[in-house]
Amino acid sequence: MIEPVLRATLLGLQPGVTLALVAAGLTLIFGMMDVINFAHGSLYMLGAYFGATIAVELGSFWAALLIAPLIVGLIGGLIETLSLRPLYGRNPLYHILLTFGIAIMVQGAVVQVWGARSRRIPTPELLSGTIAIGPVSYPIYWLFVLVFSTILIAVIWIGIENSDLGIMMRASAHDTEMVNALGVDVSKVFTGVFIFGAALAGVAGVLLGASRSVNPDMGFGIIIEAFVIVVIGGLGSFKGAVYAALQSASLPPTVQLSHRH
C-alpha cells in the first residue's frame, strides 16, 4: 500500500513544482498589471531552446540553467516595454490579442532558427542514475528538480510576503497613484515583475527540457495547463497558483520511475 502512494506522490511532485514556476510567473504578472499574458508559454519554450543550445555549445547544463532564464527575462522586458506598456488600463482583450500574436510570432521564429525537430537538454553526469527513496527507485535528476524548484518557490514566497520589495510590489498593484506620489516609478516596478515572471518561465523551460521533448508546440501546451492552474488557485494569487499546481500536476502513466537520464 505504501509503495503505490509514494510512487504516485513522487510522480506528481516533480512536474508539479516545475509547473508552479510557470504558473507563479503568470499569476504575478496578472496580479500586478492585470495582463493576461498568452505569450508566457512562449517564454517557457524559449527557455528550453536557449537552454538546449547553451548546454550543447558550452557543454554545461549549469550554464544553461543560469544563462537561459536571464536571456528570456530580457526578452520579456522588451515585450513589456515595447508592446504591453502602451496598453495598460485598456480592455483586457487588447492584452489577449497582442500576447497571442506574440506567441505565434515566437513559435514561427523558433521554427526558423532551430527547426521543427524535437530535441532534449542533456543533463550532467552528476545527476544521472537513480536513488532509492524507500521502496521506490527515483531518478536523481527528478529529485534535483523537485528540491531546486521547491527552494526557489519558497524564497519567492518569503520575498513577496516579507521583503521591502514585496511590499512595494503589492502596494504598486493596489494603489498605483499613491506609490507614484511617493516617488516610486511604478512603470519600472511593472517591468521588473514582468522580467522576473519571464525568467521563472525560462527556468522551468530548462528544467523540464531535460526530461521532456523540446519542440515548437510546447509553449501552447504549457500555457493551457498554467491558465487552468491560475484560475483554480485564484487570479493573482501566488500561493493559490503554487497550491493548485501541486494538486493538479501529474505525469503520463507510461512514464516509469526507473527511467534513467
TAURPE-V732030 format. One record per pair of residues at least 12 apart in sequence whose C-alpha atoms are under 7 Angstrom apart, sorted by the first residue. I is the first residue (numbers start at 1). J is the second residue. Records with the same first field share a line. If there is no record, write none. Layout:
BEGIN
I=J / J
END
This chain:
BEGIN
3=135 / 136
7=136
11=250 / 251
12=249 / 250 / 251
13=146 / 246
14=142 / 145 / 146
15=249 / 250
16=245 / 246 / 249 / 250
17=146 / 149 / 150 / 245 / 246
18=149 / 204
19=245
20=241 / 242 / 245
21=200 / 201 / 204
22=200 / 201 / 204 / 226
23=226 / 229 / 230 / 241
24=238 / 241 / 242
25=197 / 198 / 200 / 201
26=40 / 197
27=230 / 235 / 236 / 237 / 238
28=197 / 236 / 238
29=193 / 194 / 197
30=236
31=235 / 236
32=173
33=173 / 190
35=92 / 95
36=95 / 96
37=95 / 96 / 99
38=96 / 99 / 100 / 103
39=99 / 100 / 102 / 103
40=198 / 223
41=219 / 220 / 222 / 223
42=103 / 106 / 107 / 219
43=72 / 198 / 201 / 202
44=201 / 202 / 204 / 205 / 219
45=205 / 218 / 219
46=72 / 202
47=68 / 69 / 72 / 201 / 202 / 203 / 205 / 206
48=202 / 205 / 206 / 209 / 214
49=214
50=68
51=64 / 65 / 68 / 121 / 206
52=120 / 121
55=121 / 122
61=122 / 123 / 124
65=203 / 206
68=202
69=199 / 200 / 202 / 203
70=199
72=198 / 199 / 202
73=195 / 196 / 198 / 199
74=195
76=194 / 195 / 198
77=191 / 194 / 195
80=191 / 194
81=191
107=216
110=216
111=216
116=215 / 216
117=215
118=213 / 214 / 215
119=213 / 214 / 215
120=209 / 210 / 212 / 213 / 214
121=209 / 210
122=210
123=210
127=140 / 141
128=140 / 141 / 260 / 261
129=260 / 261
130=260
137=257 / 258
138=257 / 258
139=257 / 258 / 259 / 260
145=207
169=189
172=186
229=241 / 244 / 245
232=244
END
